[in-house]
Amino acid sequence: MHAGNQNHYNEYLGKFVKINKARNARNSKLSGTIVNETKNMLYLSDHKSKNVIKVPKGEICEYEICHNSGTCTLDGKRLLGRPEELVNKVK
C-alpha cells in the first residue's frame, strides 16, 4: 500500500496489465493501462488503438501487472470484487 495515496483502495488504477490467460480466447493476450475498475469489469486503455477495452474480471485466469519494483504474475481470482474490498485480498 502506498501511504498518502487518496485512492489507496485502487492500487491497479494507472498500472499496465497484460492478460496471459482468459476463459474467452478473445481476451487472452490483451494488454493496456487500467483506466477504470468496477466490481465485475476492468477497463483497459489500448496503447495501439487508443480505445478503451472492457474485460470482465470473471474471465481473467492469469495476468501480469507492472509496477515500480517489477512485474508480478497473479491469479485472476485476486481481481474479483469491488476495488475498495481488494485491499484485504492483496495483503
LINMO-V621749 format. One record per residue. N is the residue number from 0. SS is DSSP state (hx for helix, st for strand, lp for the rest). PHI is phi in degrees with one decimal (none if undefined). NEAR is the number of other ideal C-beta (glycine too) atoms within 10 Angstrom. Layout:
N&SS&PHI&NEAR ; N&SS&PHI&NEAR
//
This chain:
0&lp&none&10 ; 1&lp&-97.4&9 ; 2&lp&-65.2&5 ; 3&lp&85.2&6 ; 4&lp&-79.9&11 ; 5&lp&-64.9&7 ; 6&lp&-99.2&12 ; 7&lp&-60.5&12 ; 8&lp&-76.5&16 ; 9&lp&-113.5&18 ; 10&lp&-67.2&19 ; 11&lp&-89.6&19 ; 12&lp&-59.4&15 ; 13&lp&87.4&12 ; 14&lp&-88.2&13 ; 15&st&-84.9&17 ; 16&st&-131.1&21 ; 17&st&-126.8&16 ; 18&st&-88.1&23 ; 19&st&-83.2&16 ; 20&st&-136.8&15 ; 21&st&-144.4&20 ; 22&lp&-63.2&12 ; 23&lp&-92.9&13 ; 24&hx&-58.1&9 ; 25&hx&-66.1&9 ; 26&hx&-93.3&19 ; 27&lp&-68.8&15 ; 28&lp&72.0&11 ; 29&lp&-73.5&19 ; 30&st&-150.7&17 ; 31&st&165.5&22 ; 32&st&-92.3&17 ; 33&st&-73.8&20 ; 34&st&-105.0&13 ; 35&st&-160.5&14 ; 36&st&-148.1&19 ; 37&lp&-121.5&11 ; 38&lp&-57.5&11 ; 39&lp&-115.5&13 ; 40&st&-141.7&13 ; 41&st&-109.4&24 ; 42&st&-114.6&16 ; 43&st&-108.9&23 ; 44&st&-89.2&16 ; 45&lp&-76.8&13 ; 46&lp&-70.1&10 ; 47&lp&-77.5&7 ; 48&lp&-94.5&9 ; 49&lp&64.3&8 ; 50&lp&-87.3&9 ; 51&st&-98.2&13 ; 52&st&-105.1&16 ; 53&st&-94.6&12 ; 54&st&-125.8&22 ; 55&st&-64.1&14 ; 56&hx&-60.4&18 ; 57&hx&-64.6&15 ; 58&hx&-88.1&17 ; 59&st&-81.7&26 ; 60&st&-96.6&15 ; 61&st&-150.2&15 ; 62&st&-144.7&24 ; 63&st&-115.7&14 ; 64&st&-127.1&18 ; 65&st&-98.8&14 ; 66&st&-144.9&12 ; 67&lp&-56.4&6 ; 68&lp&-94.3&6 ; 69&st&133.9&7 ; 70&st&-117.4&11 ; 71&st&-117.9&10 ; 72&st&-101.0&10 ; 73&st&-130.3&15 ; 74&st&-74.1&12 ; 75&hx&-60.6&18 ; 76&hx&-61.7&13 ; 77&hx&-68.1&14 ; 78&hx&-84.9&23 ; 79&lp&-66.2&15 ; 80&lp&115.8&14 ; 81&lp&-70.3&12 ; 82&hx&-54.8&18 ; 83&hx&-70.4&12 ; 84&hx&-89.2&11 ; 85&hx&-73.5&18 ; 86&hx&-54.6&13 ; 87&hx&-71.4&9 ; 88&hx&-75.1&11 ; 89&hx&-75.6&11 ; 90&lp&-61.8&6
//
